[in-house]
Amino acid sequence: MSEYDEVARRFEEFSSKTLFHERPWLEYLEATGKGKPEVLALRDEAGDTPAYHIWLTRRIGPVKVMGSPLPGWTTNFMGPLMGADTDLDSVLVSLKRYMWRNGYLYAELKNQALDENKMLAHGFQPVRDVTAVLQIAPTEEETWSKLKSTARNRVRKAQKSLVAEATTDMDMIDEYYELIVERYREQGMSFPFSVERLKTLARCLLPHGRLLLVKVIHEGELAAAGLFPHDERTIYYFGGASKRSLTKLCPNELMHWTAISHAVEQGIGSYDLCGTSQFKRKFGATNEEVITWCYSPVPGLLLARTALIRLHWARLRLLHRLKSWMGGKK
């Protein structure tokens, strides 16, 4: 990734740069079997380099795929690194030409800087989703005022009996894993990741200051835990879980507020809660549309994508039923 290192030195030039373009995140994806990171300089007609595209290459059956990113990677964004004045038309023409010459039959791009009309004009198909995003104010007081009264009241309640702390202790990953596996079990599903995948995330991000671990304690007992990757612009809710028997003490609200307070201290401007719900919006977040752009010269591959995602969730439920049945046979 020598060319990548050259690009990394220019990150601040690109308005579309995210945590997920950075080396620690790419190393996490590669270490967990998502593919090989690649970098492509996309030049305009004058031979200048208006953009760089970052992705991981993998094969799904006979199909060579350009993932930037792909579903299941717990990766919110990627796509081209572009400046505010980059000609997106030139970028897309160069990208499709590269795919054709190098045997890629399918690609996904996900970046908020991609113009919808131009993407559609170049044959990319949208898959629309929504996430809740809090615009964090410069001070904790201003940010606190953005929370709905229900969230503020529940944080105050939590602070009476719970203690929240940020930690770099890898042992917290095991504790978090126990909580999240139990919550998935309660929903009739098996958690899709191994504990080793979560430890790999921590090993890749913690040394670079790109991961906040939050734990909430009640009388020496873990009440809630969460993982919050971030860069200097945005903090993300990777995942969190709490002990059901302690839910009435509001550990989840305190966990999120602790992450938000950390973001204020670090000058981070937004909090992406990675999906939306009434619970998430009460932290002052508003819904924003997120579009995954899919492209293939082969008809039908987008339909195959939808079928594979449905199969993934059906598989989690089946695995849970099988584990429950096997447990009952012992």
C-alpha positions in Angstrom: 0.0 0.0 0.0 2.9 2.4 -0.8 0.5 4.5 -2.9 -1.9 4.6 -0.1 0.7 6.1 2.3 1.1 8.9 -0.2 -2.6 9.5 -0.3 -2.9 9.4 3.5 -0.6 12.4 3.8 -3.2 14.4 1.8 -6.3 13.3 3.7 -7.3 16.7 4.8 -7.6 17.9 1.2 -10.5 15.5 0.7 -14.0 16.5 1.8 -15.2 12.9 1.4 -12.5 11.4 3.7 -13.9 9.2 6.6 -12.5 7.0 9.3 -13.1 4.1 7.0 -10.5 5.3 4.5 -7.8 5.2 7.1 -5.1 2.5 7.3 -6.2 1.2 10.8 -9.7 0.5 9.5 -8.5 -1.1 6.3 -6.1 -3.3 8.2 -9.0 -4.4 10.4 -11.0 -5.3 7.3 -8.1 -7.2 5.7 -7.4 -9.0 9.0 -11.0 -10.2 9.2 -11.0 -11.6 5.7 -12.9 -8.9 3.8 -10.3 -8.7 1.0 -7.2 -6.9 -0.1 -7.1 -3.1 0.1 -6.5 -1.3 -3.2 -5.9 2.3 -4.2 -6.5 3.8 -7.6 -5.5 7.3 -8.8 -8.4 8.6 -10.9 -7.0 11.1 -13.4 -8.9 13.7 -15.4 -8.4 14.5 -19.1 -5.5 16.8 -18.3 -3.7 14.0 -16.5 -4.1 15.5 -13.1 -5.3 13.4 -10.2 -8.6 14.8 -8.9 -9.5 11.8 -6.8 -8.3 8.5 -5.3 -10.6 5.4 -5.0 -10.0 3.0 -2.1 -11.7 -0.4 -1.9 -11.1 -4.0 -1.0 -11.1 -6.7 -3.7 -12.8 -10.1 -3.0 -14.4 -12.9 -5.0 -17.9 -14.1 -4.3 -18.1 -17.3 -6.3 -16.9 -16.5 -9.8 -17.6 -12.8 -9.4 -14.7 -10.3 -8.8 -16.1 -7.6 -6.5 -15.0 -4.1 -5.7 -16.2 -3.4 -2.1 -16.2 0.2 -1.0 -17.7 -1.1 1.2 -19.9 -4.2 1.1 -22.8 -5.2 3.4 -21.7 -7.0 6.6 -18.4 -5.1 6.9 -19.8 -2.8 9.7 -18.2 0.0 7.6 -20.4 3.0 7.2 -18.7 4.7 4.3 -15.8 4.5 1.8 -15.9 5.4 -1.9 -13.7 7.9 -3.7 -11.6 10.5 -1.9 -12.5 13.7 -3.6 -12.0 17.4 -3.1 -14.9 19.9 -3.2 -14.2 20.8 -6.8 -13.5 17.3 -8.2 -15.3 16.5 -11.4 -17.4 13.4 -10.4 -18.2 12.6 -14.0 -14.5 12.1 -14.8 -14.1 10.0 -11.7 -16.9 7.7 -12.6 -15.8 7.3 -16.2 -12.3 6.3 -15.0 -13.6 4.0 -12.4 -15.9 2.1 -14.8 -13.1 1.8 -17.3 -10.8 0.4 -14.6 -13.4 -2.2 -13.6 -13.9 -3.3 -17.3 -10.1 -3.7 -17.9 -9.5 -5.6 -14.6 -12.4 -8.0 -14.6 -14.6 -6.5 -11.9 -18.2 -7.5 -12.4 -19.7 -5.7 -9.4 -19.0 -2.6 -7.3 -20.5 -0.8 -4.3 -19.7 2.7 -3.3 -21.0 4.5 -0.2 -20.1 8.2 0.4 -22.2 11.2 1.3 -20.2 13.3 -1.2 -21.6 11.4 -4.3 -24.1 13.4 -6.3 -27.3 11.4 -6.8 -28.1 12.7 -10.3 -24.6 12.0 -11.6 -24.5 8.5 -10.1 -27.9 7.7 -11.7 -26.7 9.1 -15.0 -23.7 6.7 -15.0 -25.8 3.6 -14.4 -25.3 3.2 -10.6 -28.4 1.9 -8.7 -29.3 3.3 -5.3 -30.0 1.3 -2.1 -31.5 3.7 0.3 -31.2 3.7 4.1 -31.5 6.1 7.0 -29.2 6.9 9.9 -29.6 9.2 12.9 -26.9 11.8 13.2 -26.3 14.3 16.1 -24.5 17.5 15.2 -22.3 18.0 18.2 -22.0 21.6 19.5 -18.6 23.1 20.6 -19.5 22.9 24.3 -21.0 20.2 26.5 -23.7 22.6 27.7 -24.8 23.4 24.2 -24.8 19.7 23.2 -26.7 18.7 26.4 -29.4 21.2 25.4 -29.9 19.3 22.1 -30.9 16.1 23.9 -34.6 15.6 24.4 -35.9 16.0 27.9 -36.5 12.3 28.2 -32.8 11.6 27.4 -31.6 14.2 29.9 -33.8 12.9 32.7 -32.6 9.3 32.1 -29.0 10.4 32.1 -29.5 12.2 35.4 -31.2 9.1 36.8 -28.3 6.9 35.7 -25.7 9.2 37.2 -27.2 8.6 40.7 -26.3 4.9 40.8 -24.0 4.2 37.9 -20.4 5.2 37.0 -19.3 5.4 33.3 -15.7 5.3 32.2 -13.7 5.3 29.0 -11.1 2.5 28.9 -8.4 1.0 26.8 -8.6 -2.3 28.6 -8.9 -5.2 26.1 -10.6 -7.3 28.8 -13.7 -5.1 28.2 -14.1 -6.8 24.8 -14.8 -10.1 26.4 -17.3 -8.5 28.8 -19.0 -6.6 26.0 -19.2 -9.8 23.9 -21.0 -11.7 26.7 -23.6 -8.9 26.9 -24.2 -8.6 23.2 -24.5 -12.3 22.6 -27.1 -12.5 25.3 -29.1 -9.6 23.8 -29.1 -11.3 20.3 -30.2 -14.5 22.0 -33.2 -12.7 23.5 -34.2 -11.6 20.0 -33.9 -15.1 18.6 -30.7 -14.6 16.7 -27.0 -15.6 17.0 -24.5 -12.7 17.2 -22.8 -12.7 13.7 -19.2 -11.9 14.9 -16.7 -13.9 17.0 -15.1 -12.3 20.0 -11.8 -12.5 18.0 -13.2 -10.1 15.3 -14.0 -7.5 18.0 -10.5 -7.9 19.5 -9.0 -7.4 16.1 -11.0 -4.2 15.8 -9.5 -3.0 19.1 -6.0 -4.1 18.2 -6.1 -2.2 14.9 -7.8 1.0 16.2 -6.8 1.6 19.8 -3.0 2.2 19.2 -4.0 5.0 16.8 -6.6 6.6 19.1 -9.4 5.7 16.8 -11.6 3.7 19.2 -13.4 4.7 22.4 -14.5 1.9 24.7 -17.1 2.8 27.3 -18.2 0.7 30.2 -21.0 1.5 32.8 -20.6 0.0 36.2 -23.2 -0.6 39.0 -21.7 -1.7 42.3 -18.8 -3.4 40.7 -21.0 -5.2 38.1 -20.9 -4.3 34.3 -24.2 -2.7 33.4 -23.5 -1.7 29.9 -20.6 -1.5 27.4 -20.2 0.1 24.0 -17.7 0.5 21.1 -17.3 3.8 19.4 -14.8 4.1 16.5 -14.0 7.7 15.4 -11.8 10.0 13.5 -11.4 13.7 14.0 -14.7 14.5 12.3 -17.2 11.8 13.3 -17.7 9.3 16.1 -19.8 6.1 15.3 -21.9 3.8 17.4 -20.4 0.4 16.4 -22.4 -1.4 19.0 -23.5 -1.5 22.6 -25.4 -3.7 25.0 -26.6 -3.7 28.6 -27.7 -6.1 31.3 -31.4 -6.5 31.1 -31.8 -6.8 34.9 -30.3 -3.3 35.2 -32.2 -1.6 32.4 -34.3 0.4 34.8 -31.2 2.3 35.9 -30.7 3.7 32.4 -27.2 2.5 31.6 -27.6 2.8 27.9 -28.4 6.5 28.1 -25.3 7.1 30.3 -23.2 5.1 27.9 -24.2 7.2 24.9 -23.9 10.5 26.8 -20.3 9.5 27.8 -19.4 8.9 24.2 -21.0 12.3 23.2 -19.1 14.1 26.0 -15.8 12.5 24.8 -16.6 13.8 21.3 -17.1 17.3 22.6 -13.8 17.2 24.4 -12.0 16.0 21.2 -13.7 18.6 19.0 -15.5 15.9 17.0 -18.4 17.5 15.1 -20.9 14.7 14.7 -22.2 11.4 16.1 -23.5 8.8 13.7 -25.7 6.4 15.7 -25.6 3.9 12.8 -29.2 3.4 12.1 -32.3 5.2 13.5 -34.9 4.6 16.1 -36.9 6.6 18.7 -34.2 5.7 21.3 -31.4 7.1 19.1 -33.2 10.3 18.0 -33.8 11.3 21.7 -30.2 12.2 21.8 -30.9 15.1 19.5 -30.1 13.2 16.4 -32.0 13.8 13.1 -32.5 11.3 10.3 -30.2 11.5 7.3 -30.5 9.5 4.1 -27.6 7.2 3.3 -27.3 5.7 -0.2 -25.2 2.7 -1.2 -24.5 2.9 -5.0 -24.4 -0.4 -6.8 -22.9 -0.9 -10.3 -22.6 -3.9 -12.5 -22.5 -4.5 -16.3 -24.2 -7.8 -15.6 -28.0 -7.7 -15.2 -29.4 -9.3 -12.1 -26.5 -8.9 -9.7 -28.3 -6.3 -7.7 -31.2 -8.7 -7.1 -28.7 -11.3 -6.0 -27.3 -8.8 -3.5 -30.8 -8.3 -1.9 -31.3 -12.1 -1.8 -27.9 -12.6 0.0 -28.7 -10.0 2.7 -32.1 -11.7 3.4 -30.3 -15.0 3.5 -27.8 -13.6 6.0 -30.5 -12.7 8.6 -32.3 -15.9 8.0 -29.0 -17.8 8.7 -28.6 -16.0 12.1 -32.0 -17.0 13.2 -31.5 -20.6 12.0 -28.2 -20.8 13.9 -29.8 -19.6 17.0 -32.6 -22.3 16.7 -30.0 -25.0 16.1 -27.9 -23.9 19.1 -31.0 -23.8 21.3 -32.1 -27.3 20.0 -28.6 -28.8 20.6 -28.5 -27.3 24.1 -31.8 -28.8 24.9 -30.5 -32.3 23.7 -27.7 -32.3 26.3 
